[in-house]
Amino acid sequence: MHFLYSYICSYLIIESQMQVALLSRIHHRNLVPLIGYCEEECQHILVYEYMHNGTLRDHIHGLLTNLATSYAFIYLIVNFVS
């Protein structure tokens, strides 16, 4: 069991290092910059710049939640499907 844990940990370290190497080279105005990372034993954390307007996930799920509960949106879906 210890061998398996050690193998998985080694794999995760290599995978994490590859992600950091790739993400540190990517710079685009629509992407949040990578500030740094932390490796401690078998745990790895990527640190990104704070997004004061919320994440893309927040915006998409918020939009979908608002649209899904809207009667106008339900009406559009029913008409589109039928």
A tleap script that builds the chain and sets N, CA, C and O, in Angstrom:
source leaprc.protein.ff14SB
mol = sequence {
  NMET HIE PHE LEU TYR SER TYR ILE CYS SER
  TYR LEU ILE ILE GLU SER GLN MET GLN VAL
  ALA LEU LEU SER ARG ILE HIE HIE ARG ASN
  LEU VAL PRO LEU ILE GLY TYR CYS GLU GLU
  GLU CYS GLN HIE ILE LEU VAL TYR GLU TYR
  MET HIE ASN GLY THR LEU ARG ASP HIE ILE
  HIE GLY LEU LEU THR ASN LEU ALA THR SER
  TYR ALA PHE ILE TYR LEU ILE VAL ASN PHE
  VAL CSER
}
set mol.1.N position { 0.827 -1.192 0.000 }
set mol.1.CA position { 0.000 0.000 0.000 }
set mol.1.C position { 0.871 1.255 0.000 }
set mol.1.O position { 0.562 2.232 -0.682 }
set mol.2.N position { 1.960 1.223 0.769 }
set mol.2.CA position { 2.854 2.378 0.832 }
set mol.2.C position { 3.468 2.654 -0.544 }
set mol.2.O position { 3.657 3.810 -0.922 }
set mol.3.N position { 3.780 1.587 -1.293 }
set mol.3.CA position { 4.353 1.747 -2.630 }
set mol.3.C position { 3.373 2.462 -3.547 }
set mol.3.O position { 3.769 3.351 -4.302 }
set mol.4.N position { 2.104 2.087 -3.492 }
set mol.4.CA position { 1.077 2.710 -4.329 }
set mol.4.C position { 0.934 4.189 -3.982 }
set mol.4.O position { 0.857 5.029 -4.878 }
set mol.5.N position { 0.899 4.510 -2.705 }
set mol.5.CA position { 0.803 5.907 -2.265 }
set mol.5.C position { 2.003 6.704 -2.771 }
set mol.5.O position { 1.847 7.822 -3.262 }
set mol.6.N position { 3.186 6.135 -2.654 }
set mol.6.CA position { 4.410 6.789 -3.097 }
set mol.6.C position { 4.386 7.013 -4.609 }
set mol.6.O position { 4.801 8.067 -5.092 }
set mol.7.N position { 3.901 6.021 -5.348 }
set mol.7.CA position { 3.815 6.123 -6.810 }
set mol.7.C position { 2.830 7.221 -7.212 }
set mol.7.O position { 3.128 8.037 -8.084 }
set mol.8.N position { 1.670 7.242 -6.583 }
set mol.8.CA position { 0.657 8.260 -6.895 }
set mol.8.C position { 1.187 9.644 -6.544 }
set mol.8.O position { 0.981 10.594 -7.300 }
set mol.9.N position { 1.858 9.767 -5.422 }
set mol.9.CA position { 2.428 11.041 -4.989 }
set mol.9.C position { 3.464 11.521 -6.013 }
set mol.9.O position { 3.470 12.697 -6.379 }
set mol.10.N position { 4.322 10.637 -6.467 }
set mol.10.CA position { 5.336 10.997 -7.462 }
set mol.10.C position { 4.685 11.446 -8.754 }
set mol.10.O position { 5.124 12.418 -9.369 }
set mol.11.N position { 3.644 10.747 -9.167 }
set mol.11.CA position { 2.916 11.120 -10.378 }
set mol.11.C position { 2.286 12.506 -10.239 }
set mol.11.O position { 2.352 13.320 -11.160 }
set mol.12.N position { 1.681 12.765 -9.095 }
set mol.12.CA position { 1.043 14.064 -8.866 }
set mol.12.C position { 2.057 15.199 -8.834 }
set mol.12.O position { 1.763 16.301 -9.296 }
set mol.13.N position { 3.226 14.949 -8.304 }
set mol.13.CA position { 4.268 15.971 -8.271 }
set mol.13.C position { 4.700 16.318 -9.692 }
set mol.13.O position { 4.826 17.495 -10.032 }
set mol.14.N position { 4.924 15.308 -10.518 }
set mol.14.CA position { 5.325 15.544 -11.907 }
set mol.14.C position { 4.212 16.260 -12.662 }
set mol.14.O position { 4.473 17.211 -13.399 }
set mol.15.N position { 2.980 15.814 -12.483 }
set mol.15.CA position { 1.827 16.443 -13.143 }
set mol.15.C position { 1.695 17.902 -12.711 }
set mol.15.O position { 1.449 18.774 -13.545 }
set mol.16.N position { 1.853 18.167 -11.442 }
set mol.16.CA position { 1.755 19.523 -10.918 }
set mol.16.C position { 2.852 20.409 -11.487 }
set mol.16.O position { 2.590 21.554 -11.857 }
set mol.17.N position { 4.062 19.905 -11.560 }
set mol.17.CA position { 5.173 20.680 -12.107 }
set mol.17.C position { 4.944 21.000 -13.584 }
set mol.17.O position { 5.283 22.095 -14.034 }
set mol.18.N position { 4.383 20.073 -14.332 }
set mol.18.CA position { 4.077 20.319 -15.748 }
set mol.18.C position { 2.992 21.384 -15.883 }
set mol.18.O position { 3.081 22.243 -16.760 }
set mol.19.N position { 1.970 21.342 -15.029 }
set mol.19.CA position { 0.908 22.349 -15.064 }
set mol.19.C position { 1.466 23.728 -14.749 }
set mol.19.O position { 1.131 24.700 -15.426 }
set mol.20.N position { 2.304 23.822 -13.742 }
set mol.20.CA position { 2.890 25.112 -13.356 }
set mol.20.C position { 3.768 25.638 -14.489 }
set mol.20.O position { 3.720 26.827 -14.804 }
set mol.21.N position { 4.564 24.774 -15.099 }
set mol.21.CA position { 5.425 25.200 -16.203 }
set mol.21.C position { 4.594 25.734 -17.367 }
set mol.21.O position { 4.942 26.757 -17.956 }
set mol.22.N position { 3.517 25.061 -17.696 }
set mol.22.CA position { 2.658 25.498 -18.792 }
set mol.22.C position { 1.916 26.787 -18.443 }
set mol.22.O position { 1.931 27.743 -19.218 }
set mol.23.N position { 1.272 26.815 -17.284 }
set mol.23.CA position { 0.464 27.969 -16.895 }
set mol.23.C position { 1.298 29.224 -16.658 }
set mol.23.O position { 0.797 30.335 -16.828 }
set mol.24.N position { 2.540 29.066 -16.275 }
set mol.24.CA position { 3.390 30.243 -16.041 }
set mol.24.C position { 3.821 30.884 -17.352 }
set mol.24.O position { 4.250 32.038 -17.359 }
set mol.25.N position { 3.715 30.154 -18.467 }
set mol.25.CA position { 4.093 30.706 -19.772 }
set mol.25.C position { 2.913 31.310 -20.531 }
set mol.25.O position { 3.115 32.009 -21.523 }
set mol.26.N position { 1.706 31.056 -20.088 }
set mol.26.CA position { 0.523 31.542 -20.789 }
set mol.26.C position { 0.110 32.899 -20.222 }
set mol.26.O position { -0.122 33.046 -19.022 }
set mol.27.N position { 0.025 33.875 -21.106 }
set mol.27.CA position { -0.413 35.214 -20.710 }
set mol.27.C position { -1.442 35.689 -21.735 }
set mol.27.O position { -1.133 35.824 -22.919 }
set mol.28.N position { -2.645 35.938 -21.279 }
set mol.28.CA position { -3.715 36.417 -22.150 }
set mol.28.C position { -4.633 37.296 -21.328 }
set mol.28.O position { -4.831 37.046 -20.139 }
set mol.29.N position { -5.194 38.317 -21.944 }
set mol.29.CA position { -6.020 39.264 -21.193 }
set mol.29.C position { -7.304 38.637 -20.658 }
set mol.29.O position { -7.903 39.179 -19.728 }
set mol.30.N position { -7.741 37.510 -21.220 }
set mol.30.CA position { -8.964 36.853 -20.763 }
set mol.30.C position { -8.698 35.726 -19.770 }
set mol.30.O position { -9.633 35.048 -19.344 }
set mol.31.N position { -7.456 35.521 -19.404 }
set mol.31.CA position { -7.107 34.472 -18.440 }
set mol.31.C position { -6.564 35.084 -17.160 }
set mol.31.O position { -5.844 36.082 -17.191 }
set mol.32.N position { -6.909 34.488 -16.056 }
set mol.32.CA position { -6.411 34.941 -14.754 }
set mol.32.C position { -4.961 34.473 -14.626 }
set mol.32.O position { -4.674 33.294 -14.834 }
set mol.33.N position { -4.049 35.382 -14.286 }
set mol.33.CA position { -2.637 34.982 -14.192 }
set mol.33.C position { -2.351 34.101 -12.975 }
set mol.33.O position { -2.935 34.257 -11.903 }
set mol.34.N position { -1.438 33.182 -13.192 }
set mol.34.CA position { -0.966 32.322 -12.113 }
set mol.34.C position { 0.060 33.101 -11.299 }
set mol.34.O position { 1.060 33.574 -11.838 }
set mol.35.N position { -0.193 33.231 -10.001 }
set mol.35.CA position { 0.713 33.983 -9.128 }
set mol.35.C position { 1.798 33.069 -8.574 }
set mol.35.O position { 2.960 33.464 -8.484 }
set mol.36.N position { 1.425 31.857 -8.205 }
set mol.36.CA position { 2.394 30.945 -7.634 }
set mol.36.C position { 1.768 29.599 -7.345 }
set mol.36.O position { 0.634 29.326 -7.739 }
set mol.37.N position { 2.511 28.771 -6.661 }
set mol.37.CA position { 2.019 27.446 -6.304 }
set mol.37.C position { 2.682 26.993 -5.016 }
set mol.37.O position { 3.697 27.542 -4.586 }
set mol.38.N position { 2.088 25.987 -4.421 }
set mol.38.CA position { 2.619 25.436 -3.171 }
set mol.38.C position { 2.603 23.918 -3.279 }
set mol.38.O position { 1.592 23.324 -3.652 }
set mol.39.N position { 3.719 23.302 -2.952 }
set mol.39.CA position { 3.812 21.840 -2.901 }
set mol.39.C position { 4.179 21.448 -1.484 }
set mol.39.O position { 5.205 21.872 -0.951 }
set mol.40.N position { 3.333 20.638 -0.886 }
set mol.40.CA position { 3.628 20.152 0.456 }
set mol.40.C position { 3.222 18.694 0.510 }
set mol.40.O position { 2.036 18.367 0.467 }
set mol.41.N position { 4.212 17.819 0.607 }
set mol.41.CA position { 4.019 16.378 0.557 }
set mol.41.C position { 3.231 16.023 -0.694 }
set mol.41.O position { 3.709 16.267 -1.802 }
set mol.42.N position { 2.059 15.465 -0.555 }
set mol.42.CA position { 1.293 15.025 -1.729 }
set mol.42.C position { 0.178 16.018 -2.069 }
set mol.42.O position { -0.712 15.690 -2.853 }
set mol.43.N position { 0.210 17.206 -1.503 }
set mol.43.CA position { -0.811 18.217 -1.774 }
set mol.43.C position { -0.196 19.351 -2.574 }
set mol.43.O position { 0.894 19.834 -2.268 }
set mol.44.N position { -0.921 19.764 -3.608 }
set mol.44.CA position { -0.433 20.809 -4.498 }
set mol.44.C position { -1.532 21.842 -4.700 }
set mol.44.O position { -2.688 21.490 -4.934 }
set mol.45.N position { -1.169 23.111 -4.609 }
set mol.45.CA position { -2.144 24.190 -4.737 }
set mol.45.C position { -1.619 25.203 -5.747 }
set mol.45.O position { -0.468 25.633 -5.662 }
set mol.46.N position { -2.460 25.580 -6.700 }
set mol.46.CA position { -2.139 26.657 -7.629 }
set mol.46.C position { -2.784 27.927 -7.094 }
set mol.46.O position { -3.930 27.903 -6.647 }
set mol.47.N position { -2.051 29.037 -7.138 }
set mol.47.CA position { -2.543 30.305 -6.614 }
set mol.47.C position { -2.742 31.269 -7.784 }
set mol.47.O position { -1.799 31.596 -8.505 }
set mol.48.N position { -3.975 31.712 -7.954 }
set mol.48.CA position { -4.312 32.635 -9.035 }
set mol.48.C position { -4.661 34.003 -8.466 }
set mol.48.O position { -4.945 34.149 -7.277 }
set mol.49.N position { -4.635 34.994 -9.339 }
set mol.49.CA position { -5.026 36.343 -8.952 }
set mol.49.C position { -6.492 36.351 -8.538 }
set mol.49.O position { -7.309 35.624 -9.104 }
set mol.50.N position { -6.821 37.177 -7.546 }
set mol.50.CA position { -8.198 37.288 -7.052 }
set mol.50.C position { -9.094 37.902 -8.125 }
set mol.50.O position { -8.719 38.875 -8.777 }
set mol.51.N position { -10.275 37.326 -8.299 }
set mol.51.CA position { -11.232 37.819 -9.294 }
set mol.51.C position { -12.360 38.533 -8.557 }
set mol.51.O position { -13.274 37.884 -8.049 }
set mol.52.N position { -12.303 39.866 -8.494 }
set mol.52.CA position { -13.270 40.618 -7.698 }
set mol.52.C position { -14.681 40.588 -8.284 }
set mol.52.O position { -15.642 40.834 -7.556 }
set mol.53.N position { -14.834 40.297 -9.565 }
set mol.53.CA position { -16.176 40.207 -10.164 }
set mol.53.C position { -16.737 38.791 -10.123 }
set mol.53.O position { -17.823 38.547 -10.649 }
set mol.54.N position { -16.033 37.871 -9.521 }
set mol.54.CA position { -16.480 36.483 -9.459 }
set mol.54.C position { -15.868 35.662 -10.582 }
set mol.54.O position { -15.243 36.204 -11.493 }
set mol.55.N position { -16.049 34.377 -10.510 }
set mol.55.CA position { -15.485 33.476 -11.503 }
set mol.55.C position { -16.431 33.312 -12.685 }
set mol.55.O position { -17.600 33.691 -12.621 }
set mol.56.N position { -15.907 32.743 -13.762 }
set mol.56.CA position { -16.730 32.441 -14.919 }
set mol.56.C position { -17.839 31.467 -14.524 }
set mol.56.O position { -18.975 31.595 -14.981 }
set mol.57.N position { -17.510 30.506 -13.684 }
set mol.57.CA position { -18.504 29.543 -13.205 }
set mol.57.C position { -19.645 30.255 -12.479 }
set mol.57.O position { -20.814 29.923 -12.673 }
set mol.58.N position { -19.299 31.236 -11.641 }
set mol.58.CA position { -20.326 32.004 -10.927 }
set mol.58.C position { -21.258 32.706 -11.907 }
set mol.58.O position { -22.476 32.697 -11.729 }
set mol.59.N position { -20.687 33.309 -12.930 }
set mol.59.CA position { -21.489 34.042 -13.904 }
set mol.59.C position { -22.380 33.102 -14.720 }
set mol.59.O position { -23.549 33.401 -14.962 }
set mol.60.N position { -21.821 31.969 -15.141 }
set mol.60.CA position { -22.605 31.024 -15.944 }
set mol.60.C position { -23.720 30.410 -15.120 }
set mol.60.O position { -24.869 30.374 -15.561 }
set mol.61.N position { -23.399 29.929 -13.936 }
set mol.61.CA position { -24.428 29.290 -13.113 }
set mol.61.C position { -25.453 30.297 -12.620 }
set mol.61.O position { -26.633 29.969 -12.501 }
set mol.62.N position { -25.024 31.509 -12.333 }
set mol.62.CA position { -25.968 32.547 -11.943 }
set mol.62.C position { -26.916 32.879 -13.080 }
set mol.62.O position { -28.118 33.046 -12.870 }
set mol.63.N position { -26.366 32.974 -14.298 }
set mol.63.CA position { -27.177 33.259 -15.478 }
set mol.63.C position { -28.156 32.122 -15.744 }
set mol.63.O position { -29.333 32.360 -16.017 }
set mol.64.N position { -27.665 30.883 -15.665 }
set mol.64.CA position { -28.532 29.734 -15.914 }
set mol.64.C position { -29.621 29.620 -14.865 }
set mol.64.O position { -30.759 29.279 -15.185 }
set mol.65.N position { -29.284 29.902 -13.614 }
set mol.65.CA position { -30.271 29.845 -12.545 }
set mol.65.C position { -31.353 30.890 -12.770 }
set mol.65.O position { -32.542 30.602 -12.636 }
set mol.66.N position { -30.934 32.108 -13.114 }
set mol.66.CA position { -31.907 33.174 -13.363 }
set mol.66.C position { -32.760 32.873 -14.586 }
set mol.66.O position { -33.969 33.107 -14.569 }
set mol.67.N position { -32.148 32.358 -15.643 }
set mol.67.CA position { -32.899 32.052 -16.861 }
set mol.67.C position { -33.844 30.874 -16.658 }
set mol.67.O position { -34.977 30.894 -17.138 }
set mol.68.N position { -33.386 29.860 -15.956 }
set mol.68.CA position { -34.198 28.657 -15.773 }
set mol.68.C position { -35.449 28.926 -14.956 }
set mol.68.O position { -36.463 28.253 -15.138 }
set mol.69.N position { -35.392 29.887 -14.070 }
set mol.69.CA position { -36.560 30.179 -13.247 }
set mol.69.C position { -37.467 31.219 -13.899 }
set mol.69.O position { -38.547 31.512 -13.387 }
set mol.70.N position { -37.039 31.762 -14.998 }
set mol.70.CA position { -37.823 32.777 -15.690 }
set mol.70.C position { -38.891 32.113 -16.563 }
set mol.70.O position { -38.589 31.197 -17.327 }
set mol.71.N position { -40.133 32.576 -16.447 }
set mol.71.CA position { -41.214 32.024 -17.255 }
set mol.71.C position { -40.981 32.293 -18.742 }
set mol.71.O position { -41.341 31.471 -19.584 }
set mol.72.N position { -40.392 33.420 -19.061 }
set mol.72.CA position { -40.114 33.745 -20.462 }
set mol.72.C position { -39.140 32.730 -21.053 }
set mol.72.O position { -39.295 32.308 -22.200 }
set mol.73.N position { -38.138 32.340 -20.268 }
set mol.73.CA position { -37.165 31.363 -20.741 }
set mol.73.C position { -37.829 29.996 -20.930 }
set mol.73.O position { -37.575 29.313 -21.923 }
set mol.74.N position { -38.670 29.603 -19.985 }
set mol.74.CA position { -39.389 28.323 -20.101 }
set mol.74.C position { -40.280 28.346 -21.331 }
set mol.74.O position { -40.368 27.349 -22.048 }
set mol.75.N position { -40.936 29.458 -21.583 }
set mol.75.CA position { -41.805 29.614 -22.763 }
set mol.75.C position { -40.989 29.447 -24.043 }
set mol.75.O position { -41.429 28.777 -24.977 }
set mol.76.N position { -39.805 30.052 -24.091 }
set mol.76.CA position { -38.939 29.928 -25.270 }
set mol.76.C position { -38.525 28.482 -25.486 }
set mol.76.O position { -38.534 28.005 -26.621 }
set mol.77.N position { -38.166 27.784 -24.433 }
set mol.77.CA position { -37.746 26.390 -24.557 }
set mol.77.C position { -38.892 25.524 -25.062 }
set mol.77.O position { -38.692 24.691 -25.947 }
set mol.78.N position { -40.085 25.707 -24.514 }
set mol.78.CA position { -41.248 24.909 -24.915 }
set mol.78.C position { -41.550 25.152 -26.393 }
set mol.78.O position { -41.819 24.204 -27.130 }
set mol.79.N position { -41.509 26.394 -26.829 }
set mol.79.CA position { -41.773 26.706 -28.233 }
set mol.79.C position { -40.688 26.187 -29.151 }
set mol.79.O position { -40.975 25.772 -30.274 }
set mol.80.N position { -39.433 26.202 -28.689 }
set mol.80.CA position { -38.325 25.714 -29.507 }
set mol.80.C position { -38.409 24.200 -29.679 }
set mol.80.O position { -38.153 23.682 -30.766 }
set mol.81.N position { -38.765 23.495 -28.618 }
set mol.81.CA position { -38.818 22.035 -28.653 }
set mol.81.C position { -40.014 21.540 -29.454 }
set mol.81.O position { -39.917 20.531 -30.152 }
set mol.82.N position { -41.128 22.232 -29.363 }
set mol.82.CA position { -42.335 21.754 -30.033 }
set mol.82.C position { -42.419 22.145 -31.478 }
set mol.82.O position { -43.388 21.802 -32.155 }
savepdb mol mol.pdb
quit
